[in-house]
């Protein structure tokens, strides 16, 4: 899913209109002084254009300023009345240029021209929170009365926003076990750990819910643990949600052996054939070894971890069956505008030249739909501005997905006359 960077073009200056008179005859013809001078067409005011967007996803800011052609101009980004930074634009021979900007905070941002661009009207855009995915990983087996650690990870469905805030752990039926505060892990991934002591033997279900913040939407994940009177040397800590093509962590946990050192080897068994994942992974000081795995096929499979001790023959094996599902359906989107109706791919519509059309969007996932344009049209916040004359442009809508839906993008053709 990539937003298309668009460049708007403007008509060149019309030829100078005027008439020439012979100097000797100008006075006798009764022409006023200066009437023979060329009349110049008034240049349009500079324009700053950008669509409403989403935190963590790059958006394109465009400038059209014919009087500043072949120059570099700047604009100021303001958030909550405070200047955050500047954008630079190199304008081509037509006075058009663009710059990429990734909003870091939700809410209203104002983009104002500086210097020669200060004559452009400031533009206010609204940035929505990004959708997220939460993955909970608990051990498949735990011992009654012995603390066990579960790990929860939260990441944006697109872009590079770093989720912050807390995750609440419940049993999915109204009982809250506690919460954990997220810490940044890098590349947009944040994680937290939660220690839980099983009260008795039995099967326990968990739901981890990321609590929505201003910058990111809520998401949740489930897992379960079988609590025994005693546990084997090695257990697995895995998520229950697996989707083809999406990486997940696999962890082997050594139990009741505080001085155990060694390594673990992981494999995925499809049918009777093991598929080894990389090489051996060393145990950390907590007796945990973790590797990453990206499912390549759907269906039932078995995760296996073989743990061996350094310097002796002590070893342990743990296995757990999992099911890998196909990627979620593309996030359904609806894009409409007055006098154009609901836009459809491969079905061009015609807009009135010179019109300003507010665009309405909606997605099945609940995520904000981002817009970008291609051609001589441009977007200011949620308004599609159509130039005068006759021509064609495109409008692209994209969603980062979420809530089980995959990212989606669609492009619509808009003719104008």
N, C-alpha and C positions, 0 to 999 in steps of 0.2 A: 504494500500500500504505500504509493508515493504521491504527494501533492504536486501537481504540474505547475511549474513556474511559467507565468505568462507575461508577454510583453505587449503593451498597447501601443498602437501607432496613431499618429495624428496627421491630418492633412498638412501639406506644406503651405507656406504662405501663398496667397493668391498673387498674381502679377499686379504690379503697381498700376493703378488706373490714373489716367491724366491725359492731358492734351498739351501739345507744344505750340507755342506761338512765336512768330518772329519778333525779336526784340523791338525792331523799328515800328512794328504794327501793333504792339500790345496796348499802348496808351490810346491810340486812335480807335481801337476796337472797344474801349471802355472796360477792359478786364481789370479787376482789382489786383493789387499787389499780392503776389504769392498764389494766385489762382492756378498758376501753371505747375505748382509743386505737386509731387506725388502724394496721393492719399493712401496711408497705410492702414491695413486691416488690423483691428484691435486683437492682440494676442489673448488667448484664454488664460485665466488665472491658473497658477500651479495647483495640482491635485495630488493628495496623498490617499492611497487606497489600500485597504486590507480587510479581510473577512474576519468575523468572529471566529475564535478558535478554541483550542483545548490545551490545558497545561501540559508541558512536556513534548508537544508535537510542533515541529517547525511549521511556520506559516510564512507566506510571502507578502512583503510590504512593497508596494509599487509607487512610483512617482512619475508624474507627467508635468513637465515644465519646459515648453518650447523655448522660452527666452533664456534658459540656462543650459542650452544644448552644449555638449562636449565639456561639461564641468562636473566636478564632484560636489555634491551637496549633502547636508546632514539633517537628521531629524532627532528630536529628543523623545525618549520613552519615559512616561510619567505614570507612577502607580501610587494611588492614595495621596496625590498631591506632591509626591517626592520624585525627583528626577532619578531614574535608575541607570540609564545608559543612553548611548547614541547609536544610530544606524547611519551608515554612509552609503551613498548612491552615486555611481558614475553614470551620468546621463549621456546617451548616444546622440547622434546628429539630429534626431527628432525630439530630443529632450526627454526621453523615456529611460527609466532605470528601475532596478528592483534590488531588494536585499532580503535575506532570510533572517527570521527572528523566532526564537523559541520562548514562549511565555513561561515564567517560573512560578507565577502565583495566579490564583483564580480571581475573577472579578473584572472591574473596569480598568483599562489602560488607555492613556491618551498619547497619540503620536502627533507631535508638533514640529513644523518646519523651523529650521534655524537659518540665519543669514539670508541669502537670496531666496530660500524656500519659505521664509516666514510669512509670505503673502498667501500661502496655502491655508485653507481652513483646517484647524486641528481636527483629528479624527479620533473618536472614542470607540473602542472595540471591547467586547465582553469575552472573557476566557472561562470556559467551563472546566470542571474537575474531570480527571481522566478515570476511565474504568479500570478495575484491577482484577487480578486473579489471586486467590489465596490457596495455599497448599499446606495441609496439616500432615505431619508424619509422627505417628506414635509407634511404640514397639508392638510387635504382634503378640508377644507373651511377656507378662510381668509377674512379679512375685508379691503375694499379699503381704502388706506391712512394710514393703521395701520401696523407697522413693524411686521413681522412674521419670525420665525426662522426655518430653515431646517437643518437637521443633515445628514452628510455623513460619512460612515464608510468604511475603506479599510482593507482587510486582505489577507494574502497569501493563495493560494489554498492548500498548504501543508507546513509542517515544521513549524518553529517558528520565521521566519524573521519578524521584526517590520517595517512596511512600513513608510517611511518618505517622505517629499516633500509637494506638493500642489495638490489641486483639483480645477478645473475650472468649474464654473456653467454657462451654456448657455441655450438658448431656443431651441437648436437643429437645428436652421435655420440661424445661423450666428451671432446672438446677444449675447454678453457676459454680464452676470450680475455681475460677480466678481469671486473671488477665496477665498479659505480658506486653511490655513496651518494645516497639520495633527499633532495631539498630540498623544502620546502613551497611550493606554488604558490598555494594558497588554495582555499576551497570544497571541501575534502576531497581535492584533487588534489595529488600529489607527483610530482616528475620528477627524472631524472638524465641526464647525457650521458656518452657513451663514445667515445673517439677510437681509431680502428683504422686501421692502415696495411696495405693489401692487399699481400701478398708477390708476387703474380704475376697474370697474366690468367686469368680463369675466373669461374665462378659460385660464390658463397659463401652458405651458409645460416647464419642466426643464430636462437638461441632465448634470449629474455630471461626469466629466472625470478625472480620476487619471492620472497625468502627469508622464510618465515613468521616473524612475531614473536609476542609474547604477545598483542598486540591485534588482529592481522590474519592471515588465512589466506593461503597461497601461491597464486600464479596465474602464468601464463606466456603468452608471445606469440612468434610467429615472423615472420621477414622474410628477404629475400635481396637480394644486390647482384651485379650483373653488372660485373666488373672488366675494363676495357679498357686498351689501351696509351695512349690519350688520350681525353679526354672532351669533349663539346660544352660550349658556354658555360653552358648551363642544364641542370640535372638536377632531378629531383623527389625529395623525401624524404617518403615516405608509409608508413602502416601497411598491412599486407596484410589485416587483419581489419576488415570493414565490416558493420554491422548497421543495418537501417532504424530511424530514429528516434534513433540514438545519435551525438552529435557527435564528429568526429575532426579533427585538425589536418592541414592541407595546407601543405607548404613548398616554395618554389622556391629552389634554391641556385646561385649564380653561381660558376663555377670558373675558376681561373687568371687572375683579373682583380682584384687586390687593391685597386685604386683605383676600381673600378666603383661608381657611385652611380646610383640610379634607383628603379624600382618594378616591381611584378609585378601582373598581373591574372589571376584564376583563373576557369575555367569547367568545367562538367561537360557532356560530350557524350553524349546519349542518341540513338542513331541518327545523324541528320545535324543535329540541332538543339542548338546550344550553350546552356547555361543559366549565365549569368554570376553569380558569387558576389560580391555587394557591389561596391565600387569597387576602385581600385588600392591596393596595399599597399606601403609604402616598404621598401626593403632596409635591414637593420641594418648595423652596422660589419663584420660577418662575411660580408656579401653574401647574407643569407638573408631572405626574406619569408614570413610565415606567416599563414594565415587559418583560421577554423574552418568546417566544413561538416557539415551534418546530412543524411544520405541520406533521401530521401523515397520512393524506389521501389527495388525489388529488381532484381537481374539485372546483366548486364554493362554497364559504362559506362566512359567515358574521362575522366581528369583531364588538363586542359591548363593550362599556365602560360605567359603571354606576358610577357617581361621586356624593358624598354626602359631605355636609359641617359639620364641627365639631360643635356640640351643637345646631343645628337647623334643620329644615326640608328642607332647600334649596338643590336641587339636579338637576342633568342633565344627559342626556343619549345621546351618540353618536354612530352611526353605520356606517359601510362601507363594501360594498361587495368586495371580493377579489377572486382571482383564484390561486390555488396551482397547479403547474406543476410537472410532473415526473422528476426525476434526468436526467441530460443530458447523452447522449450516451458516452460510453467509448472512451477516446481519441485514435483515430487510430494512430498506430505507424508503421514505416518502419525501419527495421534493416538489413543492408547488409554488406558484406565483400568480397574482391577479392577472386575469385576461389570458393566462397561459395554461391554467389548470394544473393537474398533476403531470410532471414531466416523465417521459418514457424514453428508454434507450432506443436508438435507431428510429425515433419518430420526431423529426424536427418540428419546432413550433416557431411562430412568427410574432415578434414583439414590435411595438410601435417605436420608431426611431426617436431618440431623445427622451425616452421614458425612464422612470425610476421605479423599479419593481421590488417590493419587499418579498424576500424568499422565506418560505416556511419549511422546516425540516423536522423529521421524526425518525427514530430508529427503533427496531424491535428490542434491542438490548437496553435502551434507555440512555445510551451514550450520546453525547453531542455529535452532530453531523458537521464535518468541516467542509467548507466550500472553497473552490479556486476557479479561476476563469482562464480562458485562452482566447486570444484575439483582441479586437479593439474594445470590447466591453470591459468593465472593471467592477469590483465589489467594494462597497464601503459598509463595514459591519455586516448587516444582513440584507443590504439593498443592492440589487443588480442595476448598474447604471449603463444604459444603452446609448451609444453615440448617435449623432445625427447621420443622415444619409442612408445608404443601403449597404448591407454586408451580412456577415455571419460571425458568430463567436461560439465558444463552448463553455459549459458550466459543469464542473466535476464535483461530485459529492463523495465523501469518504467517511467511514465510521471505523473506530478502533476495535469495535466488537465488545464482548464481555457477556456475562450471564449465560455462558454456553454458546454464544454466537461468535463466529470468526469475523475478522476484519473484512470490510467490503468497500468497493469503489465503483462508481458509475459515472459516465460522461454523457451529457445531453447537448444537442445542437440547437442553437437559438439563432434564427434568421431575423433580420430587422429591416424595415423599410418605412 
